[in-house]
Amino acid sequence: MKQKGTKLKKSWTVREFLRFVVPSVASMFVFSTYSIVDGIFVAHGVGELALGAVNLCTPFLNAMFAVAVLLSVGTSTVCAIHIGRGEPEKANRIFTQNAFVVGGCALLLTLLVHLFPNAVVELLGATDGTRAYMISYLQIVSSFAIFFMVSYCFEVLVKTGGHPSVSVLGVSTCCITNIVLDYVFVIKLHMGVEGAALATGIAQAMSFIIFLTHFLRGRSSIKFRLSRPFLGIYRRILPLGLSEFSSEFALGFTTFLFNRVIRTYIGEMGIVSYSLISYVNTLVLMLVVGTTQGMQPLVSLNLGRGDRLACRGYFRYALVGGVAAATACFAVCQAFPEAIVSLLFERSSATFPYTVEALRAFSYTFLILGFNVLSAGYFTAMEIPFPAMTIALSRGFVTVTIALIGLSSLFGGAGVWYAPVASEGLCLFLTVAFLALYRKRAALVAQN
């Protein structure tokens, strides 16, 4: 028994943690920068109206990725547990089926945009000035939906299969391709928002090819294995993916909700300011989500092996790293907001000083969100979906709606920018309660 305990402790290492987390953080940054990179080039190459259109399209991109996250994260957790139990063929069949299911969902979203473009952009909040830009952007981006969504599925399972370095290669290639093509299409060839959308789609197709090639070569411990459909597995997969799905979908919901409230209490200047603030928030959140998704395979693998000590150890590493990184982002936003805002706006613009102060107020949420997101992700990896789902739904929909509507009603425009920290603060009480309850139950189990 002592030898077994020693072995488990040796396997719980910072090096192994970083080997999974660093690629995961890099990949999430890339997945979150598509609309951001497009926005930067569109702002400088087309104008503020086109930038507003790209920002209004962001909830659709978030919804697209949310569906991929819902199906892929739960699949990753289940596959990791089967691998940890020495059941690789079960993992292979689940992985293969999920790739086809994700591809089918992508095709449905593509058809939705092409058949009902006006209805989609109207739902997203199109105005007379942004409508044409939005339709052009979304129709091109949605044509590449299968690459967006299946590539994300492959990227998550590449790490689960034990090759996080391939994830780095895929997402790095995608990021570089997106930036280069945005510059060529938008700045040099003056293709406008259509060029930005095309650059994003081609970049995603590149990462899809890299990940597909990796799996076809058979180097991963997870491989393609065709079998009869067994969709009943989604009763297990979907609850596990709901936490991360809610976090991703909440980005789109929050952007949608903020645009509506800002239009009422602040006006056009607030909508333009929120374009930049939402980009910053997305990057910080994806930093934490990347840490979470890097932690999850390690926790799930050790759960399958029965090593709960390692599970808790990797969770502590994730908390320290993720919360510290989010706090550092808060410090940067407080110390250098002008430099951040200047990425999109000229310093002579009337929007510039307002956005600087709004960013400072909004950034207080970074002090709390890391703890909430990481804790929800840990519960998912431990195959305890109820607290994970409750935390994610609360912070993504319930508390943010209460805080935003409540504070804006009481304090007007100023309340809008402090609503996110109030939302995360409310959710923090719920997160701490779940962790305390779980720790108490784990202690009782250990005693018995």
C-alpha angles and dihedrals in degrees: 000000000000092000091051092051091049092051093051091050092052091052090056100081139151089229093059090045092053092045089064102031101050095057091043093052090047092051094048090050090054094046089051097045098064096089091032094056089043089051094051094050093042091050092054098033103039113011147257094294092057089045089055090051093053090049091050088054092054095090089060091053089047091051091050092052091042091062090049090048093049092056100034105045093050089046090051092052094049093045092049092052091050091049090049088053092050095253103125097156092060089051091049094053093047092049094049095048092048093053089058093044092052090048090052092052090050092054090051091054091049091053091047093058095043095046098041107024096148093049091050096050091043089056089050091055104261119183128202090263097047102036098090092044091050095049092049093047097045097045091055096042093047090053086067094045093115090058092046095051104034090044089056090049090052092046092055093047093045088068092044088053090058102257108104090154089068087057089057091051093049098046094041091053089048093050095048092046092051094051095045094047092045089056093047098043101037105030104027103029096030093224092151122204090342089062091049092051092047092050091052094049095048091048091053091049088056093057090046090056092049094051094043091051090051093055094042091055089060096229094127123085084231114068140175111272118171116214141151113294114270102180092167088085087076089074083071099034101048098056089050092051097045094086096056091036089057092049092052096040089046089063089062094041092049092049090049093047094045092050090053096047094041091052088056101043105026111016134212095335090058092051091052091047092050090056089070096036092052089052091053092046091050092052093050093046092049089051088059094040090051090053089049095051092046089054096046101071090049092050093045094047091052091045088057089051092049093244104136092163090066090046091058091043094056090046090055090050089051093049093051094045099040098044092045092051093049090048090051089053089053089052092051092050090051095045102037110023092136092059091050095047092048089066089078108014135053113243089234092059119107087228093061102076092040092052091049092058093041091053091051091052094044095049094070087081089069090071091067111023095076093063093048096047095044093049092051089049092051092054089051092052090049089054093245100129103170099071091038092053094043094052093046095047091046097051094036100047120356106046095035091053092048093046096044097047093039098048095040090052091051101038105017118217094353091060091057094069095047094047095089094058090048089051094050090045092056091048091049091069090055093048094050091048092053093047092049091049092048092048091050092051092046089052092051091049091050091051092051 
